[in-house]
Amino acid sequence: MCVIALTGVLTLTLTEDTLQKILLPLVSLAAGTLLGSAFFHMLPEGLILYGNSDGFFIWVLAGFSVFFALEELLHSHNCRRTDLPCREPLGYLVLLGDGLHNLIGGLSIGALFIADIQLGIMAWLAAAAHELPQELGDFAVLIHSGWTKRKALLLNLASGMTFLVGGMIALAVSGTMDISFLVPFAAGNFIYIGASGLIPIVRKHENLSVNTVNFCLFITGITIMLLIRILFT
């Protein structure tokens, strides 16, 4: 996951037009995999581990709400991708937002690996599908904001390393405390990112053929997660 932070350098070899053409399909696919992972893998496993109680659903909503608050405070997804004047002064805030996002993600996915390795792998695949277009967009924003390529690459990598820190924290505390609550919490994270962070980016395109392709890729992401559940559980 940390290495994915380096994929942003690929934007330097692409024209702006090409970058925009591949970003929306990737975002659509990522939205589908995130929601599919949450509904087909994380929520069912969380119900087994945590139990069907009010507490379970409170943690799902807590995971949703934490990422909503993070997006609101640090102007992450939509602001920095669609409004250059908005994102120019937010280079460090973008990195801070991603760092916090990755730390929480590392905690959540680390807990999923501890609960069930297969569940952890599925969650990681979905998260990686989301991170790839995000990192491409982030790196492009930092370059457009006037940062040097070296500075943008190194600091974006440092932001990505917090995912590893979160995973190590989850591993360290798993023997001393019950971290099963992080499974529904992570599901809430994924539902928010997929439904509120990614879908709004792709759903307002004026071209019907582009919208159709994006929707098909969204369904493809969901289908992939469903097939994995059917075939490997």
N, C-alpha and C positions, 0 to 999 in steps of 0.2 A: 504493500500500500504506500509505503514511503517512496519507493522508486517511481510510482505513478506520478508523483509530483514533478518528476523530470520530463514527463511527456509534453509539458507545455512548450519545450524548446522546438517541437515539431511545427509550431505555428510560424516559426521564422522562415520555414521553407515553403509556406503556403501564401497565396494571395488572399486578400481580405474576402474576395468573392468566394473562393474555394473554401475558406474557413467557415464562412457562414452557411455554405451548402452542406457541409458535413456535420456541423454542430447541432442543428435542429434534429436530424435523424438520430444522432447519438443520444441527445437529450430525451427524445421520445422513447427509445429503447430502454434507456436507464430508468425512466419513470415507470415503465411496465415491469422491469425486473425488481425494482424497489417495492412496489405494491404487491407483486406476486410473492416475493420473499416474505413480506409482512403477513399476508393473509394465508398463504399455503404452508409456511414453515414456522415462523416465529410465534404467531398467535396460538396455533394448535399446541406447539411445544410448551409455550408459556402457561397455557391452561393446565397442562399435565404437571409442570413443575411447581407452579404457584397455587393452582386451584381456581375453580370458578367462583370467585368472590368479588365483592365490591372493590377490594384492594387491588385486584388484578387490573380492573378497568380504570381505576384511578391512576395506576402507573402507566398505562397506555396513554391516557390523556396528559399525564405529566410529561412523558417523552415528547408528545406532540407540542405541548405548550412551551417547553424549554427551547425547542428549535424555532418556534414562532417568535419568541422573545429575542432570541439571538439574531434572527434575520431582521427583525424590526430595528434593533439597536444599532446594528453594524451595516445595514444596507447591503446585504450580501448579494443574492442572486440577481434580481431584476435590475436594480439600480446600476450595478457595475457593468451590466451587459448591454444596456439599452440607452444609457445617458452618459456620454463622455464627460460633460461638465460636472456631473454628479460624482463620478468616480475618480476624477483627477486628484482631489485632495484626500482620497480615501485609501491610498496604497497600503499604508501600514494598518489601517482598520480592516481592510480586506484580508491581510495576512493574519491579524489577530482573530478575526471571525473564523477564518479557516482553521487556525490553530485550536481554538476552542471547539469548533465543530469536530475536528479530527480527534481531539482528546476524548470527547464524549463518545464518539464513534468507536475509538479503541477500547474504552471501558465496556461498552455494550457488546461489541463483537468478541472481545476477550471473554466476557461472561458467557456468551453463547458457545464458544469453543469448550469452555470448562463444563458447561451443561451437557453438550452433545457435539462431538467433533463434526459430524455431518451437517448439523444445523449451523455450526460456525462457518463451515466452508460455503454453504449456500448463502449465508448472510454476507460473507466476504465478497463472493462473486457479484452479488447485487450491488454492494457498496462500491466495488471497483468499477462496475458499469456506470455508476453515477459519478465517480471521481474523475474518470477519463475526460468527459466533456467539460466538467467543471474546471479541471486543471488547465485544459487548453484555453478556456475562456479567461481564467485568472491570469495566466501568463501574458496573454494578449493585452489585457487591461493594464498590467504593470508596465509593459513596453510602451503602450500608448500614453501612459501617464508620465513618460520621460525617464524611466529607470533604465540603467544599462542592462544589457542582456545578462552579464555576470551577476549583478546584484539581484536582479529578478529571479534568476535561477537558484542562487544560493539561499535567499530568504524564503522562497517558495518551498524549497527542500526542507529547510528548518521548520516551517509551518507543518509540513507533512509528517515530520518526525514525532509530533505530539501524538499521532495515532499509536505509534509503538509504545510511547510512555503510558498511554491509557490502557493498552493491553497488558503491560507489565504490572500496572497497579491492580488490575482485575485479578491477575494471577497471584499477586502477593497477598491480597486480602481474602482470597477464596477459601483459604484454610482456617480463617479466624471468624468469618462472618458469612451469613447467608446472602448471596448476591443473585438469587433467582429473580428478584424484582427487576433486575436489569434486562431480562428477556422481554417482558411487556413494555418496559421503558424504551428499549431499542426498536420494538415494533412501532411505537408511537413516533419515534424519530423518522423511521422509514416512510410511514404514512404521510407525515408532514412534508418531507422533502419531495416525495413523489407527487402528491396531490396538490400541494400549495407552492412548492418551490420550482418544480420542473414543468408540470402541465401548463400553467399559465404562459410560460415562455413560448410554447409551440402551438397553442390552440387558437391564436388570433391571426394566423397568416391569411392573407387575402386570396391566395391562389388555392383553388379547390384541389388540384392534383397534388400539391405539396401537402395540404392537410390530410389527404387520403393516405399518402405514403407515410406521414408521421403517425397517423392513427394505426396503420397496419404494423408499424414497428413497435408501437406501444402494446398492441395485442400480442405481438411476437414475444416481447419481454415477459408478459404475463404467462403466455403459453409455455415458454421455456421453464419457468419456475414450477408450473403445474406438472409438466412432464417429468421433471426431476423428482417431484414428490411422488408421483405415481410409480415411477420406475425404481426408485432407490429407497423407498420407505415401506 
